[in-house]
Amino acid sequence: MSDRPEIVFCYYRVRPGQEEALVRLQHEHIETLRKLDLITEEPATLYRGADERGLPFLVKFFTWRSPQALDAAHQHPEVQRHWEAMEPLCEDRDGRPGMEFPHVERTVI
């Protein structure tokens, strides 16, 4: 397994009225991941938007220190509490889950 950092793109389909709560939770989540040294020093970024129907969504980018850091996050109770708290703030839409977490590679254009 590689020990290279992994960029993750987090897509949250936010329940109407829950956007501010989810934004606060995102800040706490990133602080926890930094405290546990599971993500790189590169700044995490959070974007807000609305879909074609005006329903809110958030997009977050951050970089796991390594695949092993992601595995460690899945085992850490504090991180799991954040993930569990995010779930009810999101909703499935258009056949897509409320939260998606694809890993991506940065490409300069």
Secondary structure as GFF3:
##gff-version 3
##sequence-region A 1 109
A	DSSP	beta_strand	6	13	.	.	.	ID=ss1
A	DSSP	alpha_helix	19	35	.	.	.	ID=ss2
A	DSSP	beta_strand	45	50	.	.	.	ID=ss3
A	DSSP	beta_strand	56	64	.	.	.	ID=ss4
A	DSSP	alpha_helix	67	75	.	.	.	ID=ss5
A	DSSP	alpha_helix	77	86	.	.	.	ID=ss6
A	DSSP	three_ten_helix	87	89	.	.	.	ID=ss7
A	DSSP	beta_strand	99	100	.	.	.	ID=ss8
A	DSSP	beta_strand	103	104	.	.	.	ID=ss9
###
